[in-house]
Amino acid sequence: MPFITTRHGDMHYLTVGSGHPLVLIHGNTYTAATQERLAQRFADVHTVYSVDLLAHGKSARPAGLFTTRYFAMQGEALADLLSGLFPGRAVPVFGMSAGGITALNAVCHVPERIAALVLDGIFMEISPETVAAHHHSTASMSATWHRYMRSQHGEEWWALLNAGVQSAVEQLEEAGTIVTPCLETIAVPTLIFQGGNDPFVPNEQAYAVAEAIPHARVVYDPAAGHLLAWKDPAAFREKVRIFLNEVL
């Protein structure tokens, strides 16, 4: 299996397609494998590298992750992965939700490894709405979904991962931690997607990130919920294609 060693342990990734690399990072409690269909949408023109976040899928489960350092550690590990996989070149990174926050932390460490950012459902800090949405999502999970997640993360680890992510989110909200620490220094082209009915990300959070990053663009859909990548896959793919063709 393909792994890259990072300061926080090994990170697992999958690849599909051919062409210029595109790094894809899933959201909390998902895995690289769960994003197979999404990766395939870009595989005609890109080699898509789908990464398992720390503690997800087959990646390492470092001590101290489920704390206010959660996104900082994820970003440090991603920075190491990008340096290991792409020495001497910069590649576009597409992050969804927690994956997007991870990418925004990684760019603080290795701006020279990131050619462009595509971010879907991201925020500057954890709001009470985000905490409530996490609680609701966990409480409303079906038995079928729990079985699927156990198949992705392991029978025993799934419950620990779900609880750990919830704990980290609660700690970050209570501490008022800014989880995107270097927005004003980001010089790479950035495209941000935001849904007007996103229960995890209030509009003001997404726009605060966009306003802080020089020249960031926003694609806003007032009727969409969390993650526009899944609302209209063809339209999303076309917007990303046009953006990447312009900036790469």
C-alpha positions in Angstrom: 0.0 0.0 0.0 1.3 3.5 -0.7 2.3 5.5 2.4 4.4 8.6 3.1 6.1 9.0 6.4 5.3 12.2 8.2 6.3 13.7 11.6 3.0 12.3 12.9 3.3 8.9 11.4 2.5 7.3 8.0 -0.2 8.8 5.8 -1.9 6.5 3.4 -3.1 7.5 -0.1 -4.7 6.1 -3.2 -4.1 7.1 -6.8 -6.3 7.0 -10.0 -6.0 8.5 -13.4 -3.1 10.1 -15.3 -1.9 13.6 -16.0 -1.0 16.6 -13.8 -1.3 15.6 -10.0 -4.3 16.7 -8.0 -4.4 16.0 -4.3 -7.8 15.2 -2.8 -8.5 15.4 0.9 -11.7 14.1 2.4 -13.7 15.5 5.4 -13.9 14.2 9.0 -14.7 10.5 9.4 -14.5 9.7 5.7 -11.5 8.1 4.0 -9.7 8.2 0.7 -11.6 5.1 -0.4 -15.0 6.8 0.2 -14.0 9.5 -2.4 -13.4 7.1 -5.2 -16.3 8.4 -7.4 -15.3 12.0 -6.8 -11.6 11.2 -7.7 -12.8 9.5 -10.9 -14.4 12.7 -12.1 -11.0 14.3 -12.4 -9.1 11.2 -13.4 -9.4 11.9 -17.2 -6.9 14.8 -16.9 -5.3 14.4 -13.5 -3.5 11.7 -11.5 -5.6 12.1 -8.4 -3.9 11.4 -5.0 -6.6 10.7 -2.4 -5.2 11.0 1.1 -6.4 9.4 4.4 -6.3 12.1 7.1 -4.5 11.1 10.3 -6.6 8.6 12.3 -8.7 7.9 9.3 -8.6 4.8 7.1 -5.1 3.3 7.0 -3.2 6.4 8.2 -1.4 6.7 11.6 -3.3 7.4 14.8 -0.9 9.7 16.7 -1.3 10.6 20.4 -2.6 14.1 21.1 -4.5 14.4 17.8 -8.0 14.9 19.3 -7.2 18.2 21.0 -7.1 21.8 19.9 -4.0 20.8 17.9 -6.2 18.6 15.6 -6.1 20.7 12.5 -2.5 21.9 13.1 -1.3 18.3 13.2 -3.3 17.3 10.2 -1.8 20.2 8.3 1.8 19.4 9.4 1.3 15.8 8.2 -0.1 16.9 4.9 2.8 19.3 4.4 5.2 16.4 4.9 3.3 14.2 2.5 3.3 16.9 -0.2 7.1 17.4 0.3 7.6 13.7 0.1 5.5 13.0 -3.0 6.2 16.1 -5.0 9.8 17.3 -4.3 10.7 20.3 -6.4 7.2 21.0 -7.7 3.8 22.5 -6.7 0.4 20.7 -7.2 -3.2 21.8 -6.8 -4.9 20.6 -3.6 -8.6 20.1 -3.2 -9.9 19.8 0.4 -13.4 19.2 1.6 -14.6 20.4 5.0 -11.9 19.2 7.5 -9.8 18.4 4.4 -10.0 22.0 3.4 -8.9 23.2 6.8 -6.0 20.7 6.7 -4.9 22.1 3.3 -5.1 25.7 4.7 -2.8 24.6 7.5 -0.4 22.8 5.2 0.1 25.8 3.0 1.5 27.7 6.0 4.4 25.2 6.0 5.0 24.4 2.4 3.5 27.1 0.1 6.1 26.1 -2.5 4.4 22.7 -2.8 0.9 24.0 -3.5 0.0 25.5 -6.8 -3.7 26.2 -6.1 -6.4 25.5 -3.5 -9.9 24.3 -4.1 -11.8 24.4 -0.8 -15.4 23.2 -0.2 -17.2 23.8 3.1 -14.5 25.5 5.1 -14.4 27.9 8.1 -12.1 30.1 10.1 -13.1 28.8 13.6 -15.5 26.3 15.0 -18.9 27.9 15.7 -21.7 26.7 18.0 -23.6 25.8 14.8 -20.7 23.5 13.7 -20.7 21.7 17.1 -24.5 21.3 16.9 -24.3 19.9 13.3 -21.7 17.4 14.4 -23.9 16.2 17.3 -26.9 16.0 15.0 -25.0 14.1 12.3 -23.7 11.6 14.8 -27.2 11.1 16.4 -28.9 10.6 13.1 -26.4 8.0 11.6 -28.2 4.9 10.4 -27.1 1.4 11.3 -26.2 0.9 7.7 -23.9 3.9 7.8 -22.3 2.7 11.0 -21.5 -0.6 9.4 -20.0 1.1 6.4 -17.8 3.3 8.6 -16.7 0.3 10.6 -15.6 -1.3 7.3 -13.6 1.8 6.5 -11.9 2.4 9.8 -12.0 -0.9 11.7 -14.6 -2.4 14.0 -13.3 -0.9 17.3 -11.6 2.2 15.9 -14.7 3.7 14.3 -16.4 4.5 17.6 -13.2 6.0 19.0 -12.6 8.1 15.9 -16.1 9.4 15.8 -15.9 10.4 19.5 -12.4 11.8 19.1 -13.4 14.1 16.3 -16.4 15.3 18.2 -14.2 16.0 21.3 -11.7 17.9 19.2 -14.5 20.0 17.6 -15.9 20.8 21.1 -12.5 21.8 22.5 -11.7 24.0 19.5 -15.1 25.8 19.9 -14.7 26.3 23.6 -11.1 27.7 23.2 -12.1 30.0 20.3 -9.2 28.7 18.3 -8.6 30.1 14.8 -8.0 26.9 12.8 -6.8 28.7 9.7 -3.7 30.5 11.0 -1.9 32.1 8.0 -4.7 33.2 5.6 -3.2 36.7 4.9 0.1 35.2 3.6 -1.5 32.7 1.1 -0.4 33.7 -2.4 -1.7 30.7 -4.4 -4.9 31.0 -6.4 -7.8 29.9 -4.2 -11.4 28.9 -5.1 -13.9 28.5 -2.3 -17.3 26.7 -2.6 -20.1 27.6 0.0 -23.6 26.4 0.3 -26.2 28.8 1.8 -27.9 26.0 3.8 -24.7 24.5 5.1 -25.4 23.4 8.7 -21.7 23.0 9.5 -20.4 26.3 8.1 -22.3 29.5 8.5 -21.9 31.8 5.5 -20.0 34.4 7.5 -17.3 31.8 8.3 -16.7 30.9 4.7 -16.6 34.5 3.6 -14.3 35.4 6.5 -11.8 32.9 5.0 -12.3 34.3 1.5 -11.9 37.9 2.5 -8.6 37.1 4.4 -7.0 35.3 1.5 -5.7 37.7 -1.2 -7.7 37.4 -4.4 -9.7 34.3 -3.3 -12.8 33.6 -5.4 -16.1 32.3 -4.0 -18.7 30.1 -5.7 -21.9 30.5 -3.7 -25.0 28.4 -4.0 -27.8 29.7 -1.8 -29.8 26.4 -2.0 -26.9 24.0 -1.3 -25.9 22.3 2.0 -22.5 21.1 3.1 -20.1 20.2 0.2 -21.1 21.5 -3.2 -18.9 18.7 -4.7 -21.9 16.3 -4.3 -24.8 18.6 -5.1 -24.2 18.8 -8.9 -21.1 16.8 -9.7 -20.9 17.8 -13.3 -21.2 21.5 -12.7 -18.8 21.3 -9.8 -16.2 19.5 -11.9 -16.6 22.0 -14.7 -16.0 25.0 -12.4 -12.9 23.4 -10.9 -11.6 22.5 -14.4 -12.0 26.1 -15.6 -10.3 27.4 -12.5 -7.4 25.0 -12.7 -6.9 25.6 -16.4 -6.7 29.4 -15.7 -4.2 29.2 -12.9 -1.9 26.3 -13.6 
